[in-house]
Amino acid sequence: MKKQNYLKGSLILMLSAIAAKALGAVFRIPLTNILGGVGMSYFGCAYSLFMPVYALIVTGISSAVARMTAARAALGLYASVRRIRSTALMLFTAAGAPASVLMVLLARPYSICSAGSAEAAPAVAMIAPAVIFGCITAVERGYYEGLSNMYPTALSQVAEGIVKVAAGLFLCSYTVSHEEMVRVLFPGISDVRALAAAAGILGVTLSSAGAVVYFRILRLVSAPLPEGGDCSERRTEIASELISAALPIGAAALVTNLSALIDMWTVIGCLSQNGAYEGVFPGVGDGESARFVYGSFSGIALTVFNLVPSVTNMLGKGALTGTAAARELGDRKALRNSSVQALLAAEVIALPAAVGLGIFAPETLGMLFPRQPDEVGVCISALRLLMPGMVFLCLSYPVFSMLQGIGRAGVPLRIMLAGTAAKLAGNILLIPETGVDGAAISTSLSYALILFLALRTYFREADITLPAAPFVKVLYAGAMCGGAAWLAAGRVPGNALRLIIAGTVGGAVYAAVLRYALEMKMPRKDRGRDVTFSVRREAERYRKT
């Protein structure tokens, strides 16, 4: 088994997440340029149903399997580890199959209810099989993460991204370039953009199937677990523990993804009701402006917004294993070290990204979406207003994972319910007054509330405290980074050149200030010491005592 400590495991997952998100950007950005605002509204409609279903069924699986695997592996109970894996595969495959079928059956009525027409139904149907593939992949990822081996998760994410880009863009562009043939095959769909969106989203399903194939191959070639410990746990007991651990996480993720549904219903509903943006965008017909604005917001602003949180989410995966093992062994020092590392790493990554995207939002969006100037114009202000929320979300992911690691998996659900309620109230109050910017403001406010409640609960349940000074120093370094980037690129012509100069200067200043600030008050004897938490090392110490 290839085990990694927290920092190495998190680094592996972050690098894979960066590669996966880069591939995701290669997929979503050309896709947005092909489909436009209205076409992306069909794409977003399918995702708005898929993501809550996927969140409820799939999201908690890897965390539940990883936590149970880490706890048994730390004590050398490898027979139990094998039974956890096989039970989880049977249980969650049985849960994913009816969910996929239900999505297919609901495709047309859901499209009519949410988008006002059946044009989005093909896209909903095309993404439905990804649920069952996601269940299988999540079990396998959780199994290896619980053994502190992050390579399979990392490689499967990259493989998934490659398949999605290759298949999704090819199918979407083929549909657009063969419009007459497609209309003959699907006479019930009047807008070819709806079929192009369905073809593009089919790439997502094929990518999840590719991840399943990867794990099948890995299982054939990987070395078996060592023998150790008799398994006295029955499958019914394991299944009950898996469900009790996964369901609260999935419910919390479901509540998180309800924000996409809230945005779709409130943005389209509020803007349609007051007639905002009608006649503003050339080429957008009467009654399509609200869908155009929502498609632009979800396809551009939220796509860029989600890039960084998906990377820092990997920190949570790395923290969960260490936190679970530290709790199992009763090591408060290791628990505190793991918490500091996860939160500080998330802030170090999120803060400069938020500052840079906020200052250079027009240049970033203009370079990424050069063929969609109207859509970009809708999103510049909204993206800037989303940046505080991005930082709060990046910090929330590790806290939620650590709550799961200490056995408080149900707490994130209550916290997310409060945040979702704040999001809904904010949208209803702000969108009629400020347009789509109101959705961005309410998103940032809801994530601020979520982070506050999550931190307060974690500190109380874990009975630990963390120093504030390192986090304040990162905040100062981020401010210096933004100021240096703005001064360096102030009058430079061209979006690409401005971003290159800003990134180079701002990154150099950030790294220098951050290094000095974090080392400023560190005792010399601690510099260079490995303070990372190793599950394997702590388990060996536990056995000796």
N, C-alpha and C positions, 0 to 999 in steps of 0.2 A: 504494500500500500504506500502511495506517495502522499505523506502527510505534510501539511504546511502550518506554521504558526499563524496568528491572526494577521499580522502585517503582510506576510507573503501571500497568504490566501486572499486577502482583500485586494492586494495589488494585482494578482492574477485575474480576479473577477472584474476589477475596474478596467484593466486593459482590454479584456474581452468585451466589456460593456461599451467602452469607447469605440472599439472596432465595430460592434454591432450597431451602435447608434450612428456611426459614420456610414455604414451600409444602409441603415434606415433612412438617413438623410439623402443618400444617393437614390433611394427608392421614392421617398415622399416628395422631394423637391421637383424632380422631373415629372412625377405623377401630377402634382399641382399645376405645373406649367402646361401639361397636356389637357387636364380636365377643366381647369378654371374654377371660379368660385362656385358656380351651380353644380358642376360635376363633383366637386369635393363635398358638396352638401349631401349627395347620394352616398358617397364613401363614408362621410361622417355619420349618416343615419344608420348604416350597417354597423359601424363600430359602436354607436351609442347603445345598441342592443347587445352586441357581442361582448363588450367589455364588462358590463354587470354580470352576465351569465358566466363568463370566463373567470371573473373575480370570485364569485361565490363558489364555483365548483373547483377551480384550479389553484387559485392563489395560495390558499393555506396548505396545500399538499406538501410542497417542498419543505416549508418551515416545520410542519408537524413531523414528517419523516426524518428530517435532519436532526431535530431536537431529540427524538426517541433513539435514533441511531447513535448520536453522540453520547447520550447518557449510558447506553449499554456498552458501546465500544470502549468508553473510558474505564469500565470495570472488566473488560475482557469477555463479555458475554456475546460472542460472535454468532452462536446458534440463534440467539434472539434477534440479532441484526438481520440474519438471512430470512427469518420468518416475518419480520417487519416489512421487509422489501416485497416478498411474495404476497403477503396479505394486502399491502397497500396497492399493488398492481391490480389485484382482483377487485378490490373494493372500489377504487376510483375509476377504473375502466367501466365498471357497472354503473357508476354515477354519471359519467360523461356521455355515454351512448344515448340515453333518453334526452339529455339536454340538447344534444346536436339535432336529434329528430324534432324536438319541440321548436327549435329555432327555425327549421325549415317550414314547419306548419304555420308559424306565426309571421313568416316573412311578409306576405301580402297585407294582412290586416294591420300589422305594426307599421308598415310603410305608409299606408293610407292614413293611419291615426297620427303619426308623428310628422311626416313630410307633406301631407295633404294629397298625395297621389301614390300610385303603385309603382312608380318608376324605380324606387330604391329596392324593391323586392328581390331582384336577381342578386344584388350585392349581398343582401342579408343571407340568402340561401347559399351563396358561394363560400361564405366564411363560417358557416355552421359546423362543418366537420372538424374545424380547428380545435373545438372544445375537447373532443375525445382524444385527439393527438396530444393536446396540451396536458391532459391528465397523466398520460403515460410518461411524457417527458418530465413532468414535475416530480413524479415518484423517483425516477432515476437520478435526477439532479439532487434531490434531497438525500438520497442514499449516499452518494459520493460526498456531498457537503458534510454530512454527519460524520464521515470518516476523515474529515479535514483534508480531502482531496478535491481541490477546486478546478483542476484541469478539465474534467469531463464537462462540467457546466460551462466553462469558458469556451471550449472548442465547439460544443453544441450550439452556443449562441452565435458564434461566427458562421458556422455552417448554415444555420437557420437564416441569417442575414444574407448570405450569398445566394441561397435559393430564392429568397423573396425578391431580391433585386433582379436577378436574371429572369425568373418566371413572370413576376408581376409587371415589369416594364415591357417585356416582350409581348405579353398577352394584351396589355392595355394599348400599346401602340399599334399592334396588329388589328385590333378591333376598330380603332379610329381610321386606319388607312384602308380598311375594307368595309366601309360603311354600308355599301349597297348589299353586299353578301350578308352582312349581319342583320340588316333590316328584313331580309327574306327569311332568315332562320328564326328571328324573334319578331313577328309582326305585331305582337301586342304591346311592344315598347316603342313609343314615338321618339324619345330622345336618345340618340346614340351615346350621349355622355353617360347615361345610366348603365348601358351595357359595357362601356369602357371602364367605368368604376367597378362593375362586377368582375370584369376580367382582371383588373389590377388587384382586386382584393382576393382573387383566387390564388395569387402568388403567396399571400399570407398563409393560406391553408396548405399549400404545397410545401412551404418552408417548415411548418410545424410537422408535417409528415416526414420531411427530411431529417428533422431532429430525432424522430422515433427510429428511423433507419440507422442513424449514427449510433444510438445507444444499443440497438440490437447487435450491431457489429462489435461494439466495445465489449459487450457482455461475452461474446464468443472468444475474444482474444485476451481479455484481462485475466490476471491470476486470481484464483479463488481466495476467499477470506481464510485466515488461519482457523484451525479448530480451537474451540474454547468454550467452556460453559454449557451445561445442559439447558435447553429451553423448556422451562416449566410453564410458560405463558401460552394460553390457548389463543387460537385465532380470533375468537369472539372478544376476548379481553383486549387484544392488540387493536382490533377494528374499533372497539369502543373508545380506546385511548386516542387512536388516530382521528376519529370523528370529533371527539371533544376538544382536541388540539387544533384541528384544521378548520372546523366550522366557525369559531369566533374570528379567526384570521380572515377567512373568506367573507364573513359577514361584514367585517370592518373594511375590507377591500371593496366589497359591493357598495357600501355607503360612499367610499371614496369615488368610485366610478359613477355614482349617481350624479356627480357634478356635471358630467358630460350630458346626461339626460336633461338636467336642469338648464344647462346652457342652451341646448337645442330647443326645448319647449319655450323657455322665457325669451330668448333672443328672437327667435322666429315669431313667437306669439306677440310680444310687446311691440316689435317693430312693425309687424303687419297691422296691428291694431291702430297705431298712431300714424301710419303711413310714412314713417321716417325713411329717408334715403330713396324714395320713389323718384325716378327720373334723373337721379344723380349720375348713374353709371351708364355710359353708352353701350349698347348691345345687350342690355339686360331688360327683358320685357316687363310689362306691368304685372305686379304680383310676385315677381321673382327677386325683388331687391332684398327682402328679408332673408331668403335662402342664400342669396349671394353673400350677404354680410356674414351670416352664420358660417357658411362654407369657407370664407376667407379667414375668419377668426379661428375656426377649428383646424383648418388645413395649414395655416401659416403661423399665426401667433402661438397657438397651443402646441404645434409641432416643435417650434424652436424652444418654447418654454419647457417642454418635457425632455429635452436632450440631456441636460445636466442631472436632474433628479434620477433618471434611469441609471446613470453612472454611480451616483452616491448610494443608490439602493443596494449596490453590491457590497458596500460597507456594512449594511445591516445583515446581509447573509453571512459575512465573515464574523460579525460580532455575535450572532446568535449561537454559533457552535461554542465559542469560547465562554460566553455567558452561561450557557446551559451546563457546561462541564464545571465551571467555577462554582456555580450554585450547587451542583451535585456533590462537589468535594468540600463545600463550605469555606472557600478561599475568598474572603472579602477583598484582599489586596489585589488579587488577579481580576476580580470583578470590577474594581475601581479602575485599574489600568486599562482594561478592555473598553470600558465606557469612555474614558478620556480619549483614547486613540480613535474610536469610532466617530465621536462628535467633532473632535478637532480636525480629523481628516475630511469630514463632510464640509465643515466651514471653510477649510483651506481651499477646497475645490470650488465650492458654490459661490463664494463671495466675489472673487475676481471675475468669474463668468457673468454674474448678475450685473456688476458694475460696467463691464465692457459692453454687454448687450444693451444695457440701458442708455449708455452714452452714444453708442454707435448703432442704434436701432435702424435708422434709415439706410445707412451704408450696408449693414448686414443683410437686411431683407432685400434691398435692391440688388445685391450681388447674388443672393440665393434664388431669387424669383424675378429675373430680368424681364420675363415675358408677361408678367402680371402686375403692371403698375397700379391699376385700380385696386386690386386686392391688397397690395402692399400699403397703399395709402390708408386703407381701412385699419390696418394692423399696427402701424408705427406707435401711436400713442398707447394702444392696448398692450403692446409688448412691454413698453416701459413700465406701465402700471402693474404688470405681472411679475416683475423682477423681485420685489420684496417677497412675494409669495413663493417664488422659486427657492430662495434661500431658506425660508421656513420649512418648505416641503423637504428639501435636501436634509435638513437636520432632523426632521420627524421620522424619516425612514429608519435610521439606526436605533432611535429610541423605541419605536414599535417592535423591532426585532429583539431588542434587549428585554423588553417587557415579556415577549414570548419566551425568551430564554430563561427567565426566572419564574416561569409558570403562570404568568398573568396574561394569557392570550386573549381573554375576554375584554380586557380594559380598552384596547384600541377601538373596539366597536362602539363603546359608549362615547369615546372622545370624537370619533368620526361622525357619529350622529349629531353631536353638538355643532361640529364644523359644517356639516351639510345643511343643518337648519339655518346657520348664519349665512351660508352661501345663497340659499333660496330666498331668504328675506332680503339680502343685499341686492340680488338680481331684480326682484320685484320692485324694490324702491328706487334703484339707481338707473336701470336700463331705460325707463321712460324719460328720464331727465338727461342722461349723458350718453345714450346710445350704447354701442357695444363696449365702450370704455367702462361702463358700469359693471359688466360681467367680469372684467379684469380686476377692478377694485374689490369687488366682493370675493373674488378668488384669493387675493392676497390677505384680506382681512380674515377669511375663514381659516387659512393655513397658519396665520399668526395665533389664532385661538387654539388650534389643534396642537401646535408646538408647545404653547404654554401649559396646557392641560397634561400633555404627555410627559413633559419634563417633571412637573410637580408630582405626578403619580409615580414615575419611575424612582425618583429620589426617595420618596416615602416608602415604597415597597422594597427597594433594594437596601435601604438603610445606609446609603452612602451620600457623600457630598463631593462635589467637583470644584476645583479652583476656577475662579472667574478670569484671572489675569491672562492666561494664554488665549482665551477667546476674544478678549478685548484687544489684545495685540494683533490678532489676525484681522479684526475689524479696522484697526488703524492702518495696517499694511494694505488692505483693500482700498481704503480711501486714497492712500498715496499712489497706488497703482492706477486708479481712475484719473487722478489729477495729472500724473505724468503722461498717460496715454492721450488725454485731451490736449495738453499743451504741445506734445510732439506732433500730433496729426492735425492740428487746428486748420491749417491752410493748404494742406496737401491735396492736389486734385486727384480724382478717380477713387471710386469706392474700394477697389482691391488694394491699391497702394496705401490708402489711408489705414485700412485695417491691418495691413502687414506692419506698417510703422508703429501703429498704436499697440498692436500685440507684442511686438519686439521690445519696445521701450517700457510699456506698462508691465510686461512679464518680468523683465530684468529688474525693474525697481521693486516689484512685489516680492520677488525671490530674495533680493538683498535685504529689504526691510524686514521681511518675515524671518529670515535666518537670524538677523541681529536681535530682533525683538524677542524671539522665543528662547534664545540662548542667554539673554542679558542677565537673568537672575537665576540661571541653572547652576547648581553647585558643580565645581569642576570634577568631583569624583563621579558624578552621574553622567558626564558626557561620554557618549560612545557605548554606554552600558545597554545591553539588550534587555529592555523591560517588557518585551512582548510576552504574551501568555501562550504557552504551548499545552494543548490538551494532553499530548503524549507525555510530556515531562511531569505534569501534575498527576496523571494517572499512575505513573511509575512511583512517584513519591507516596501516593495513597496506598499502593499495594505494599510498599516496604513498611509502612506504619501500621 
